[in-house]
Amino acid sequence: MEALSDPLNNRAIKEIKPPPHRPLSTELLFPQNNNGKPSWKVLREHYQREGCLYKADVLKIVELAINILKDEPNLLALQDPVTIVGDIHGQYFDLLKMFSIGGNPETTKYLFLGDYVDRGSFSLEVIIYLFSLKINFPNTLFLIRGNHECRQMTSFFNFRQECLYKYDAEVYDWIMDSMDCLPLACIVNKKFLNVHGGLSPELRSIDDITRINRFIETPRHGAFCDLLWSDPIDHPEGRLIEGFRNNDVRGCSYFFGQEVTNKFLKDNEMISLIRAHEVQLDGYKMHRWNGTSEFPSVITIFSAPNYCDLYGNKAAIIKFDNNTLNIQQYNYTQHPYLLPNFMDVFEWSIPFVIEKVMEMLMTVIKIKPNDDIDNEYFESRLKELEESVRENRKTQLVNKVKSVSRMLKILKTVREEHETIIKLKGMCPDNKIPKDVIMAGQSALHNTVDNFTGIRSVDIVNEKRPE
């Protein structure tokens, strides 16, 4: 597609090509020789250049995907070789990096474990590109549902906002309907159960998954909820006396431990549970609850590197071949810069504008912003007016100038910290940063942004399901 023009030839960074001038033409997206399927290669390159599609073409891709997904069972069954992918969370450019490591989708079988949208700024590109791959390779690329594939989560986080920003509510509603069609789980080699979240006290047998009505919004209770929301207990031996414990971090579902996991795997003749749902510093975690010499009872995989552009974590995928499991890690890829929550440049620049206006006011009254404010200085400046201005009027003027100068200093500090605050707000979809981080001051803000553990402590509130 034709790029945006640069008639003055003054583009600041010439090595970066400008984005396409218009949406991708329908003729290029749906070539006549492709049996009505979208050209996934053309779409991949177009999205990589920050291009967009016509609304009608987006809806057509979603409709084609729905027609395939709705006919798939709740519980998929696959044989290796297969590449298993964890959370993507709207990180389109990292998704492309994953495919370069995992293998060409034309020749590689893929299983995605959910959470394709939210948190990142390119969720629409991620889901439409994955749907285009699903349409082209319905028998070798598989998508199951994550906890973010529902209306409640996408409204609380930023996917709905992204759809409204790039298109409208109709596109959002169609995509939500498509997510209702996603399968819930997958068995690989008849021995490895793959889900997004984890186990459920209501899940006794693998066959229980097949009896769930999945074509609805994710409920707050029951096996459907738990498959998408539960977590393994954070204990080196998986010790949990009660077996299942209410998950206060998520606000729904349960923590599950070693005993119930081993029982479920044994009863269903399984070896291990493979799941996503939790960010990991190395991109994966082996829950070796039965000892280091035994195969992990649970494996967590996370495929969104530098999660939220803040965590600094690696991403990982699982390559399954000949009953052998290999972990491959990768780092994040630079992506086009967007202001958090699709903020526009005017909103972003308000603190800077206010600071400059205050500097202009200080110039008008001939006070330098860096001068120390004291009464002797103002007395000398106002000496010539002393006889003609009443004492109270002079005091009022001094106080006003002091206030303006103090305000200028405050605004300068606010502007300098504005970018850090915006980074934190980008990971807090309700725009509420925890009070303890703000009250701790400037150093705490920077430490929180730079530290994985600190980021998790701030972000933990966003792991909870909204009311």
N, C-alpha and C positions, 0 to 999 in steps of 0.2 A: 504494500500500500504506500501511497505517496506520503512522505513525511511533511511535518509542518515546515512552512517556508521560512527562510532567514534572509530577507531581501537586503539587509544592511551588512550581512556577513559578520555580525558581532556577537555570535553565540559564545558565551563565556568558556564553556568546556567543549571544544569542537570534536574531541575524540568520542564523545557520547552522542549518538545519533538522536535527533529529536523524535518524539513519538509520532505515530501515524496521524495524518490530518483528519481522516474520516474513519468511521467504523469499517470493519472488514466487510467486503462485498459478499452478498449471499452466494454469488457464482463461485467465488474462490473458496468459501467455507464449505459449500455443498457442491462439489464438482459433479458433473453428469456421469462420469465413469466410476463413481464410488457407491452406487446403489442407494442413494439417499442418505448415506452416512456422512458425518462431518469429517473434513480433512484434519486429523489431529495434529499432523506436523505443521500445517499452515497455521492452525490455531495456536500451537505452542510458540511459534516464532512471533506471531502477532501479539500475544499476551506478554511475551518477553520484552517487546518493544513498548510496552505500556499502552497497547491498543485496546479497543473495545469492540463489541458486537452490536448489531441492531437488536432491539428488544425482541422482535419476532423470531430471530434466529436463536436467541437465548431460550425462549419458550419452546421452540421446536426441539432443541437438544434435550431439555428437561423432559419433554413429553416422550421422546424416544427412549430415554433412560427409564422412565416410569414403566413403560410397556415391557421392558426387560426385567426390571427389579421385582415387579409385583408377582411375576411367575416363579421366582426363586423361592426355595423353602426357607423356613426360619433357621434351620440348621444345615449349613453347607457341608459337603464332604469332599476333600481334596487329597490328592497324592502328590508327593514331592516329585521333581524339584519345584519349590515354591519360595518366593521371597515375601517375608512378613514385615509389614510396615506399621509403626505406631502412630501417635498423634501427629497431625500436620498443622493444624490451627492457622490456616490462612497464610502460610509462609510459602508462596508460590515459587519463588526463586530457589528456595531450599528444596522444594519438591523436585524441581528440575535437576538439582544436584543429586538428589536421591536416585533418580532414574539413571543418571550417568554412572552411578556406582552399582545399583541393583541390577541393571541390565535393560536392554531395549524391550519395551512392552510388546513388540511384535514377536519376540522369541522367548520372553520370560513370563512365567506365571506369577501373579501378584495377589496377595491378600492384605487388604487394608483394615485396620482394627478400629476405625472411627475417629471422631473429632477432626473433621476436615475444615471446620469453620470456626470463627470467633478468635479473638485476641489479636491475630495478625490483620494486616490491612488489605490482603489480597485473597480473601475467602471466596469471593465470587469467581475469581479466576481459577482457584483450586478446584472448586466443585464442578464448574463447567468443563474444565479440562479433564478431570477424572471421569465425568459422565461421557465425554466424547471418546475417551479410551474404552469405557465400558461398552459403548455402542459398537465400536470397531472390533473389540475383542471380548465378547460376552462370555466366552468359555475359558478364558485365561486371566481375566482381571476381575477380582471380587472385592466388594465393599460391604462391610458390616456396620452396624449402627453404634455410635458413641453417645455419651450423655449430652453432648452439645448439639446433637441432631434433633432438636425439638424447639418448639416455639417459645417456651419459657426461657431457655438459656440464650437463644439467639436474640431475644428482645432485651434481656438483661445485659448481655454483652454487646458486641458491635456489629454482628452480621446483619441484623435487620436495618440498622442505621446505614451500613454499607450498601445494601440493596436499594434503599430509598435515595441515597446519595447518587448512585450510579444509574438507577432505573426508577422503579416505583414499587408500590405495595403488591401489584399483581405478580411481578417477578418473584418477590419474597414468598408470597403465598404458594406459588407453583413449586418452588424449591422445597418449601416445608412439606408439601404433599408428597414430593418425591422421597423425602427422608423418612416418611412413614412407611415406605415400601422396603427399606433396607433390611436385610436379614440380621439376625441377632447373634449368631455364633457360627463357628466352623470347626470341624474336626479334620486334622491333618494326619494322614497315615493311620487312621483309626486309633491313634494313641495320644494325640495332643489336642486338647480342647482350647480353642482360641475365642476369647471374648474381649470386650472393651474393658469392663470393670473387674468382675470376679464372681464368686460363688454366692449362693443364697440358701438360707435355711429351708426355703420352700422347694428347693431343687434337689430332689433325691436321685433322679435318673436323668440321663442325657435325653431320654424321650420326652421328659417334661417340657423341654424347650420347644419341641415341635407342636405342643398344644397351646402355646401362647398366641393370642391375637395381637399381632405386632402392628397392625395398620391403624394405630391411634397415637395420640400424644403420650409420651413416656409417663407412666403413673408414678405416684410418690411412694407406693408400697408394692410388695410382691416380687416374684421372681424376675419379671420384666425389668423392674427398677433395679434390682440387685445386679443383674447381668451387666448393666451399664454403669453402676455407681459404687459398688462395694470395693473395698481395699484389703490387701493382706496386712496383718498386724505388723507394725514396725518393731520387731523383736528378732534378735539373731537366731533364736531357736523356734520362732513362731509360737511362743507360749501364750495361750489364751484359754484359761480354765473353762470359761463358759462356752467355748467353741465359736459363737458369734457374739459380738458386742455392738451396741448401737454406735453408729459412726457420727460422732459429734463434729468432726471436721467437715463432713459433707452435708450435714443437716438432714440426712436421710440414709437409708440402707444400713450396712453393717461393716465392721472389721471381721475378718475370718482368720483363723489360726491353723497351726500345723495339724491338730488332731482331726478336725472336720475335713481339711483338705486331703489328708491321706486316706480317710474313709471314703470320700467321694471318688477319688482316683481309683482306689482299689475296687469299689463296688461297680464302677463303670469300665474297668479294665483299661484305665488311662495311665500314662506315665507322668504327664505334667500339664499345668495350666499356663498358657501364654496369654498375657494381657498387656494393656497400655495404661492410659488414664493418669499416670503420675510422672512428672518431670524427674529425670535422673541426671546427675552431674556428668556421668560417663555415657549417657544415652540408654543405659540398660542396667538391670539389677538381677542377679541370681539369688533367689531366696532359698538358700541351702539349709532348710530347716531340719533335714534328716542327716546332716553331717556333710563335710566337704567331699567325702568320697562317693556320696550318692548323687544321682541326678537331681537338679533343683526341682522342688515341688511346684514352685511358681517362678515364672520369668516375666519381668516387666520390661517392655520395650517402648522407647520414646523417640520419635523421629523428627522433632522440631528443634534444630540447633539454635543456640542463643535465644531461647524462648522469650517472647515479648521484647526482643532486642535488648534484653537486660540480664538474663541469667548467666550467660557465658558458658552454658552447658554444651557438651557434644551431643550429636544425634547418633542413632544406631538403627540398623535393620538386621533381621535374622534371615540367613540363607540356609534353606533346608534342602539337602540333597543326599540321597542314599542313606536316609535315616541319620545323617550327620548334621549337626546344628553349628553354624558358624555365624559369629557376630561381626558385622562390619560397621565401623564408626566413620563419621564425617563431621566437618565443621561447617559453620554457617557461610552463606554466600551474600555478598553485598547486594542490596536491593535499592531501588529508587527511594529517595527520602520522601516520606509523607508526614505531615503533622499528625499527632495522635487524634483519634476520634474524628478524622477528616476535617479538622479545624482549618479555616481559611487564613490567608496571610494577614488580613486586616485584624482579625481577632487575635492572632499571634502577636502582632506588632503593637497592640495597645499600650503595654507598659513602656516600650521604647518611646512611643509618641508622647505619652504623659511626661516622661522624664525630660524630653527635649522642650516641651512647652514650659515646664517649670524652669529650665535653664534660661529660656527667653525672658520669663518674668524676672528672674534674678538679674539678668542683664539690664532690663529696663530700670530697675531700682539701683543699678550699679553696685551690686554685691557679688563678689566672686564666690562660686559654689564651694571652693576649697578653703575659704577664709574661716578662721575660728570666730565663732559668734560670741561676743562679750559686750557688756554695757559700755566700756570705755570706747570701743570702736564706734558704736552707734552715737555716743555722746559727741565725739569729734565730728562725725558726719552731719549731725543735726545742729551743730553749734550756731551756724549762721541763721537758723530758723528759730532759735530759742526765744527771742524776744517777741516774735509774731505768732508763735504757735502756743496754744495753751499746754500746760504740763500734762494733762490727761491725754490730749491729742498726740503729743510726742510719745508718750508711753504706749498708746495704742499702735502707733506706727512701728515702733521698735518691736513690739510683740508680734505684729503681723509679719514683719520681715524675718524675725526669728522662726516663726511658724513655717513660712515658705521655705526657708533654708533647711529646716528639719525635715519637712516633707520631701524636699529634693533628695536628701540623703537616704530617706526611707525608700523612696521610689527607685533610686539607683540600686539599692540592695535587693529590692524585689525583682527588678529586671535581671540582675546578675544571677539570681537563683531561679528565675522563671523557667529556664530550660530544664533544670533538674526536676522542678516540680512537675512540669509537663510530662517528663519521662515517667515519673511515678504515676501520674494520672492516667497515662496510657495503659498501665497495667491494672488500674482500678476503674472499671467501667462506669461506676456510679460517681466518679470524680471525687471520691472521699478517700484521702490519704489518712492512715491511722494516726491518731493524735499524738501517740508517744514518739513517733518518728519526727513529726513537725516540732514538737516541744523540745526535742533533743538538740535542735539547732542545725546549722549549716553542715558541720562535719558529719552528723548522722545522716543527713540527706545524701551526701556524696558517698559515704560508706555503704549505705543501703543500695545505691545504684551499682556500686562496684563489687559487691559481695554476694555470692550465690546463696549462702545461708541467710543473709540479711534480706535478700529479695524474697526468698520463700516465706520468711516470717511476716513480711509485709503482705505478700500475695495470698497467704493462707485463707484470708477472709473470702477471697474470690473462689476458693475451692468448694464453698458451701452453696448448696442449692438455694436459690431465691425462694422466698415465701410466696 
